[in-house]
Amino acid sequence: LAFAMLLDALTGANLSTAQAYVADTATPAARAHSFGLLGIAFALGVTVGPTLGGLLSTLGPSVPAFAAGTMALLNLLLMLVALPESLPPERRTQHLPNPFAPLIGPTMAAGIRRLLLMVMLINLAFAGLQSNFPIFSRARFGWDTAANAYFFAFVGLCAVLTQGLLLGLLRRSVSEQWLVLAGAALMAGALPLLGLVSSGWMLYPLAAAVALGSNLCIPSLTSLLIGHGDETMQGRILGMQQIAINLALAAGPLIAGIAYDWAGPTAPYLAGGVFALLALGVGYMQNRRHRPTNPIL
């Protein structure tokens, strides 16, 4: 199992590679919408995957793993046959670039570092919810596995509707900078309330607000990050974004678990609200330092 997880981690850059492909092929006007479509695909997978895995597990404990491996193989074959190269020959890099160039290059002064910090803070806030919620819901409301599955399916549906419908509508009249801060503000307000509710039904509207906030914020942050680099840097910038996300996904459950044990069931959601509020503050500083050339507000 340890070797399998290591192998998965070593080959786990597929999301950032897919984002780089979208950045290469989408026009600037359509970029956020394209990232939203990519987010829909991800949200659908997160929603349908656990349900499918649960159904297949009734046929045997190894069946979901073989099914997942088969899907990955079919995905590989589909890409080999049907997915063209995103860059023409004259735009391709002929050498292995320094993957840490975005951290030390002059573009960092243009705001990449602050945007990456916002990415990490938003994902820290959401990762704690994902990992800790089944423990929280069982302790406070007696929810079983099925009830939690329905809840996460609802969260996934909210993500699909936000990225598939609402994000595209809002971008016609609202800038990506506004969407980032509106999403962070929604999360900062809803996450603490999520930990304070006294009845299970209250979790649904608050979870919808958290899902709405994160799915407005994250695709817009990705689009803003891409706008900070030229065509040769897009893949590297997205790789650094994925590093920030992975750090958050590693640290978020750890922070939420420690907070739950030391300070009680409400603590992880209060901490998530603080992370979202910090992201909001970083966005405000981005606005102050880069107005009017690259405003967040």
Sequence and secondary structure as in RCSB ss.txt:
>XXXX:A:sequence
LAFAMLLDALTGANLSTAQAYVADTATPAARAHSFGLLGIAFALGVTVGPTLGGLLSTLGPSVPAFAAGTMALLN
LLLMLVALPESLPPERRTQHLPNPFAPLIGPTMAAGIRRLLLMVMLINLAFAGLQSNFPIFSRARFGWDTAANAY
FFAFVGLCAVLTQGLLLGLLRRSVSEQWLVLAGAALMAGALPLLGLVSSGWMLYPLAAAVALGSNLCIPSLTSLL
IGHGDETMQGRILGMQQIAINLALAAGPLIAGIAYDWAGPTAPYLAGGVFALLALGVGYMQNRRHRPTNPIL
>XXXX:A:secstr
 HHHHHHHHHT THHHHHHHHHHHHS GGGHHHHHHHHHHHHHHHHHHHHHHHHHHHTT TTHHHHHHHHHHHHH
HHHHHHH   SS GGGS SS   TTHHHHSGGGGGTHHHHHHHHHHHHHHHHHHHHHHHHHHHHHH   HHHHHH
HHHHHHHHHHHIIIIIHHHHTTTS HHHHHHHHHHHHHHHHHHHTT SSGGGHHHHHHHHHHHHHHHHHHHHHHH
HHTS TTTHHHHHHHHHHHHHHHHHHHHHHHHHHHHHH TTHHHHHHHHHHHHHHHHHHHHHHHHTTTS   
